[in-house]
Amino acid sequence: MTATPAPAPLRLNSFTRARDAWPLDPNIIHLNHGSFGAVPTPVVAHQDELRRRADRSPVEWFPRIGERVRAARERTAPFVGARPEDSVFVPNASAAATVVYNALRLEGGDEILVTDHGYGAVTMGAQRLARRFGAQVRTVGIPLSASDDEVVQLFAEARTARTRLIVVDQITSPTARLLPTRRIAEDAAVHGIRTLVDGAHAPGLIPDAAIAGGGDWWFGNLHKWPCAPRGSALLVTRAHDRQELWPLIDSWGAPESFPGRFDTQGTIDATTYISTPAAIDFIEQEIGWAAAREAMTEMADAGAEAIADALRPYSETDPLTPLPSPVPSMRLIRLPQGLGATREDADELRMQLLDEVGVETAFTSFRGVGYYRLSVHLYTESSDFEAFVERCVPQLLRRAGIGVRSSASIS
């Protein structure tokens, strides 16, 4: 059987090699775009120029910051299928969740439903909200292999007369799968339950992500797949009580209504927001977003298969973990038994391999099982997977107490 040829390095309109568009350290193998993103060099230059303008004339820059943020919001909101008047910039997904939590009022005995796939910081925020009012958080367990219909049914079975809020990921951070959040939210609304959709990974990977995600409130990071400068996210809502939402900083924009009050927040570095349209436009002009998603899917599939092939001789179960609803750029690969069994262990393993062999990775834990969460972008090349197999696989096997059978097994 002939192996599928590895994808060739991607070309962009302005770059013969896509990797050259990003200022990434060539001595590091970058296979973890999903955690912190990566900003293209032209966008870095654009933001640097904005910062220089602010430094050259602060009195010209800061009193007009609201106008500039509003203009960026008007250009960015349609990218996720939202109206500008329903959207505000926030620093990141966790900040968006906090803005919503700060506005909610519960009663003792009320319930918040979260899942065992949820992002830790967002779940901790829900727990803090519950403690403020004597409410409780209950976790809906979702098997990795659950179909969309089964996921919707699990939420239906979990809700009670005391359920007031559902917090659910559109794309799960630890397990890299798509959840049917719009269906969950629509079903919850019939029963008077509100839904907060964590779309942290959705912008760029899902067309019109906010519309697709649904919910009373939706938020998504722009510094991940859209490659905006870090510290840029959108919170989108058409909720009847959205005037109860306030930015994390009280500033001179406070007298304005939603969304305007979010545009001015003192002397924060708003160049992250203002540069976001340039990042979205960069990918659209260089390749187009539909083609970008197709390219990332092809590369993610190739990388997952190459890494799983290297681990198969040492695994009792197939390390390649197919999901019912995969996303374009991320794949899940099961680690050898005993590795990454907890979040802390997975995080420690990530930093050890970066320090020891120079590979950026994302290891996650789900129900006591460790996984490698591969996440690629346009700059990823097949040689990166070869480097993972050569550098990381022997380290993983050693840590798992497994002897390497032969060099050919992992080449």
Secondary structure, 3 states (H helix, E strand, C coil): CCCCCCCCCCCCCCCCCHHHHCCCCCCCEECEHHHHCCCCHHHHHHHHHHHHHHHHCHHHHHHHHHHHHHHHHHHHHHHHCCCHHHEEEECCHHHHHHHHHHHCCCCCCCEEEEECCCCHHHHHHHHHHHHHHCCEEEEECCCCCCCHHHHHHHHHHHCCCCEEEEEEECECCCCCCECCHHHHHHHHHHCCCEEEEECCCCECCECCHHHHHCCCEEEEECCCCCCCCCCCEEEEECCCCHHHCCCCCCCCCCCCCCCHHHCCCCCCCCHHHHCHHHHHHHHHHHCCHHHHHHHHHHHHHHHHHHHHHHHHHHCCCCCECCCCCCCCCEEEEECCCCCCCCHHHHHHHHHHHHHHHCEECCEEEECCEEEEEEECCCCCCHHHHHHHHHHHHHHHHHHCCCCCCCHHHHC
